[in-house]
Amino acid sequence: MGIIGWIILGGLAGWIASMIAGTNRQQGLLGNIVVGIIGGLLGGFIVGLFGVDGVNGFNLWSFAVAVLGAVIALWIWKMITGRKAAA
């Protein structure tokens, strides 16, 4: 998957993860893309520990892995910074 694919998949995954984690108001487009790309890498690493392919193209499985990783990354970020979700 090329850089454009990572940006699109990362943006979508980061946006969905930010809505799940309740951080959508604090993040902009760039924040969603960064969180989604980090989530793709983190999610790919985590599912790879179980012997499953992680992000392997622009498909539904890769999107689900990226969202999972992005939610985990946002959770870790909130634990480090102590930030709560905006009301």
Helices and strands as residue ranges (DSSP letters): H 3-21, H 29-49, H 60-81
